[in-house]
Amino acid sequence: IMGILNYSEASSFRLIARADETEVIPGQEVTISLNLSDIDMGEHGINVVEGYLKYEDSFFSAMEMVDKNDWKVTYNNKNGKFLTSKIIEGIKEEQEILLIKLKVNCKKSHQTMVST
């Protein structure tokens, strides 16, 4: 249902997506938290994450991105590309950077699994 791609020219990190629900019904909202962890980016840490968000338009009727912990997101809804940045210092410890809120289309008539 959703794919997230990340890229970095620096050392390494993990971008983890966690959904607050694993099964949803029509009209319900599911929130996906994006977290950085296992950050090995040198003394300056990481302050930019770029990726693509892909989801089925017929399944979700709305999408909203919410900034977390001083991270700012820019989203291009034409190609699904997002860029999150933290203008102040980079981080070296695990941190939530973004919430993605998706609303299940009311026209769906059965319970469905959400995969992150």
N, C-alpha and C positions, 0 to 999 in steps of 0.2 A: 504494500500500500504506500509506503514511504521509503525513500532512499536518501541517505545523506553521504556526501562525499567530502572529504577534507584533504587539504594539501598544505605542506609546509616545506620550505627550503632549509629549515634549521634542523636541529637534532630530532627530538621525538616528543609525542604526547598522544593521549587517547581522548577522543571525543565520544562521550557516552550519551545515548538517548534513552530516557526512561519514561514510559507512559504511565499515567496514574490509573488507567483502566486497561484491562486486557480484553474485556468484552463490552460492547456498547450497543445501545438500542437507538432507533431513529429519534432525532431531536436532542440526543445527549451530546455533551461536550467532552472531549478528551484533551488532556493537557500533557504535552511531551516536554520534559526538561532536558536541556542539553548541558552537559557538564564536561569540563576539562579535568583530566587526571593524569597521573604518571608523567608529569611534565619534566622534561630534561632539555631545557632550552638555554643553558648557560646562565650567566649572572644577571641578565636583563629579563629573563622570563619570556612569556608570550603575551602579546597584546593584540593580535589579529588572527581571526579564523575565517576562512572563506569556504563555501560549500554550495551544494545544490539541494533544494527541497523538491521532491517529487511526490505527488499524491494524486489519487483518482478523483477528478472533479465531480464525477457522478455520485461518488460516495460521500464526499464532504461538501457542505453547502457554504461554509465560511472558514476563513483562516485568519488568525491574528498572531503576530509575533510581539513578545513583551520583553523589553530589556531587563537584565538582572545585574546587580553588583557593579554598576558604573560601566557596563558594556553597552554599546550602541549598535543597533542593527540597521542595515540598509538591505531592502529586499526588492528584487526585480521580478514582478509577477509574470512577465512575459516569458522568461526562460528559467525561473525558479532559483536563480542565483542569489545567495545572501552573503553579506560581509559583516562580521561583527568586529568591533574594535574597542579598545580601552585606551583612551588618550593619556591617562595618567600611567604610572609604571606598569610594566608587564607583571604577570603573576607566575608564581613558582609552585603554588599549592593548589590542590583540587578546588574548583569553584564552579558554581552554576553560572552560565553566561547568557542563557536565553530560554524563554518558554514559548512553545508553539501551541496555540489553542485551535483545535479543529472541531467543527460542529458536524455531527452525522446528519446527512440528508434525511429529512422527514419522510421522503417517498420510499425509503428502504423499509421493507416489511418484516425483516427478520433480524435476529441478534447476530452480530458479527464480531470476529476477532480482530484486534489491532496488533500489528507487528511493528516493532521498532528495531 
